[in-house]
Amino acid sequence: MAEPTHNVIIGNGSAGNGAAITLRERDPDSRITIITMGSLPFYNRYDLPRVFRGCDDWREILVHPLAYYDDNRITLRRNSRVTDVDGRSRSITFAHNEVMHYDQLLVCAGGRGYLPEELSDYYGLMHGFHSFEAAITTRRALPEGGTVVMLGGDMIGLDLARTLIDVGYRVALLANEYTFWPHRIDADERGGFIAALEHMGIEVVDGMRPVAVEEGAAGTPARRVVFDDGGSLDGDVVMPFYGLVPTAEFMLRSGVDIERGLLVDPQLHTTDPHIWAAGDVCQIWSAADNEYRFYYGWTNVRQMGEVAARNVTGTNEPFEGVDDERLHIGKDGHILSPFWEH
Ligand SMILES: Cc1cc2nc3c(=O)[nH]c(=O)nc-3n(C[C@H](O)[C@H](O)[C@H](O)COP(=O)(O)OP(=O)(O)OC[C@H]3O[C@@H](n4cnc5c(N)ncnc54)[C@H](O)[C@@H]3O)c2cc1C
């Protein structure tokens, strides 16, 4: 009997999981493997602010019950980092040197937080929010009523800020061009949105450029952010929010075309006939804009995974993303973002 087709998905996020269940529905006999660097099954990233409301158990934010993968005959390889993909031999190499063969590959490796080069030396003095474990570590470092210094903001950080303020922490935001990422804000709108952030209880410091993060002196908060003009701001934790950049390094020798993300056509096909991509990792050709562009947000990402999987199984369907990038200020003076609707 012939071996079943091995569909491999790199990424256990919204795109990867949307793809996996679609593949299972459309190809009941195939072998499906999801690979992730993470240690937990799929959980909602947008639920991570709940950690600051006291959620200590990752089971509370799982998208599916634990038996889901077994029930759908999906092999989940956790704690497994892909270091290389070879499109010619259709093989994947892991950091632990294992090599896995695929027949068809879906790259759903998402993005990670961008940190400007000038701050990279200070990464170890900052706190993260990208995973459940990182959120727990950050919460433990925050004293009751303590201060979070947010660098940049972005809609992920601002979402967290809303919760932090609601549960009694202070948020000092160093606003810059990333503050409303991924939304595009016109220069004449910016003042209104900054005022709306202040109305939401965020202490905004606009126009200062952080150049260093230091440990606080004895008797002062644990961290000090130093500005290029010599000024500074103290807080208990410092969190960078400069938007996301695609996680595509392991594809550099795969043979597919890459710009800032993996380049795909509207059918989410890369330049390799056996490799598709979906989610934050890819840039999609947009005939309307005559350029490759990113589609962010939970709904887009999930749909991309599903469309890519249908195309893997023989359809030729274009992805039509929701393109609502506008920010609004609601009647109560608070910011409303399509990114926060899930
Ligand atoms: C903290 C946080 C909060 C967010 N809140 C919102 C929100 O409120 N609303 C919204 O619309 N969007 C939100 N987003 C953005 C949204 O989560 C992303 O658009 C979405 O998660 C992207 O999904 P994805 O499937 O493309 O990738 P991800 O969910 O990022 O998943 C990437 C997967 O790829 C794996 N991976 C990456 N590289 C490798 C490798 N080399 N080897 C093996 N595995 C690898 C990772 O381990 C992970 O499993 C948030 C994101 C974060 C980080």
The ligand as an SDF file (V2000), in Angstrom:
LIG
                    3D

 53 58  0  0  0  0  0  0  0  0999 V2000
    0.8010   38.5160   22.8180 C   0  0  0  0  0  0  0  0  0  0  0  0
    0.0290   38.6620   21.5430 C   0  0  0  0  0  0  0  0  0  0  0  0
   -1.2670   39.1930   21.5650 C   0  0  0  0  0  0  0  0  0  0  0  0
   -1.9670   39.3580   20.3870 C   0  0  0  0  0  0  0  0  0  0  0  0
   -3.2230   39.8920   20.4140 N   0  0  0  0  0  0  0  0  0  0  0  0
   -3.9300   40.0010   19.2640 C   0  0  0  0  0  0  0  0  0  0  0  0
   -5.2420   40.5280   19.2510 C   0  0  0  0  0  0  0  0  0  0  0  0
   -5.7540   40.9520   20.2900 O   0  0  0  0  0  0  0  0  0  0  0  0
   -5.9050   40.6000   18.0740 N   0  0  0  0  0  0  0  0  0  0  0  0
   -5.3570   40.1670   16.9110 C   0  0  0  0  0  0  0  0  0  0  0  0
   -6.0070   40.2380   15.8790 O   0  0  0  0  0  0  0  0  0  0  0  0
   -4.1130   39.6790   16.8880 N   0  0  0  0  0  0  0  0  0  0  0  0
   -3.3980   39.5970   18.0410 C   0  0  0  0  0  0  0  0  0  0  0  0
   -2.1210   39.1490   18.0270 N   0  0  0  0  0  0  0  0  0  0  0  0
   -1.5290   38.8710   16.7350 C   0  0  0  0  0  0  0  0  0  0  0  0
   -1.9980   37.5500   16.3250 C   0  0  0  0  0  0  0  0  0  0  0  0
   -1.8070   36.7050   17.4140 O   0  0  0  0  0  0  0  0  0  0  0  0
   -1.1720   37.0950   15.1920 C   0  0  0  0  0  0  0  0  0  0  0  0
   -1.6070   37.7670   14.0300 O   0  0  0  0  0  0  0  0  0  0  0  0
   -1.3650   35.6320   15.0510 C   0  0  0  0  0  0  0  0  0  0  0  0
   -1.0200   35.0000   16.2590 O   0  0  0  0  0  0  0  0  0  0  0  0
   -0.4730   35.1220   13.9900 C   0  0  0  0  0  0  0  0  0  0  0  0
   -0.7630   33.7830   13.8700 O   0  0  0  0  0  0  0  0  0  0  0  0
    0.1770   32.8380   13.0850 P   0  0  0  0  0  0  0  0  0  0  0  0
   -0.5200   31.5220   13.0950 O   0  0  0  0  0  0  0  0  0  0  0  0
    0.5760   33.4410   11.8040 O   0  0  0  0  0  0  0  0  0  0  0  0
    1.5020   32.7570   13.9490 O   0  0  0  0  0  0  0  0  0  0  0  0
    1.7730   32.5830   15.5350 P   0  0  0  0  0  0  0  0  0  0  0  0
    0.5090   32.5360   16.3140 O   0  0  0  0  0  0  0  0  0  0  0  0
    2.7650   33.6110   15.8590 O   0  0  0  0  0  0  0  0  0  0  0  0
    2.3940   31.1450   15.5730 O   0  0  0  0  0  0  0  0  0  0  0  0
    3.6810   30.8820   15.0720 C   0  0  0  0  0  0  0  0  0  0  0  0
    4.0450   29.4380   15.3450 C   0  0  0  0  0  0  0  0  0  0  0  0
    5.2110   29.1170   14.6020 O   0  0  0  0  0  0  0  0  0  0  0  0
    6.1140   28.4500   15.4320 C   0  0  0  0  0  0  0  0  0  0  0  0
    7.4720   28.6630   14.9200 N   0  0  0  0  0  0  0  0  0  0  0  0
    8.0530   29.8170   14.5280 C   0  0  0  0  0  0  0  0  0  0  0  0
    9.3070   29.5960   14.1240 N   0  0  0  0  0  0  0  0  0  0  0  0
    9.5180   28.2800   14.2510 C   0  0  0  0  0  0  0  0  0  0  0  0
   10.6490   27.4380   14.0260 C   0  0  0  0  0  0  0  0  0  0  0  0
   11.8020   27.8980   13.5550 N   0  0  0  0  0  0  0  0  0  0  0  0
   10.5330   26.1140   14.3130 N   0  0  0  0  0  0  0  0  0  0  0  0
    9.3570   25.6200   14.8090 C   0  0  0  0  0  0  0  0  0  0  0  0
    8.2640   26.3700   15.0400 N   0  0  0  0  0  0  0  0  0  0  0  0
    8.3470   27.6780   14.7640 C   0  0  0  0  0  0  0  0  0  0  0  0
    5.8660   29.0610   16.8010 C   0  0  0  0  0  0  0  0  0  0  0  0
    6.3990   28.2410   17.8230 O   0  0  0  0  0  0  0  0  0  0  0  0
    4.3480   29.1320   16.7860 C   0  0  0  0  0  0  0  0  0  0  0  0
    3.8020   27.8830   17.1160 O   0  0  0  0  0  0  0  0  0  0  0  0
   -1.3930   38.9730   19.1800 C   0  0  0  0  0  0  0  0  0  0  0  0
   -0.0960   38.4430   19.1570 C   0  0  0  0  0  0  0  0  0  0  0  0
    0.6150   38.3030   20.3130 C   0  0  0  0  0  0  0  0  0  0  0  0
    2.0270   37.7850   20.2610 C   0  0  0  0  0  0  0  0  0  0  0  0
  1  2  1  0
  2  3  1  0
  2 52  2  0
  3  4  2  0
  4  5  1  0
  4 50  1  0
  5  6  2  0
  6  7  1  0
  6 13  1  0
  7  8  2  0
  7  9  1  0
  9 10  1  0
 10 11  2  0
 10 12  1  0
 12 13  2  0
 13 14  1  0
 14 15  1  0
 14 50  1  0
 15 16  1  0
 16 17  1  0
 16 18  1  0
 18 19  1  0
 18 20  1  0
 20 21  1  0
 20 22  1  0
 22 23  1  0
 23 24  1  0
 24 25  2  0
 24 26  1  0
 24 27  1  0
 27 28  1  0
 28 29  2  0
 28 30  1  0
 28 31  1  0
 31 32  1  0
 32 33  1  0
 33 34  1  0
 33 48  1  0
 34 35  1  0
 35 36  1  0
 35 46  1  0
 36 37  1  0
 36 45  1  0
 37 38  2  0
 38 39  1  0
 39 40  1  0
 39 45  2  0
 40 41  1  0
 40 42  2  0
 42 43  1  0
 43 44  2  0
 44 45  1  0
 46 47  1  0
 46 48  1  0
 48 49  1  0
 50 51  2  0
 51 52  1  0
 52 53  1  0
M  END
$$$$
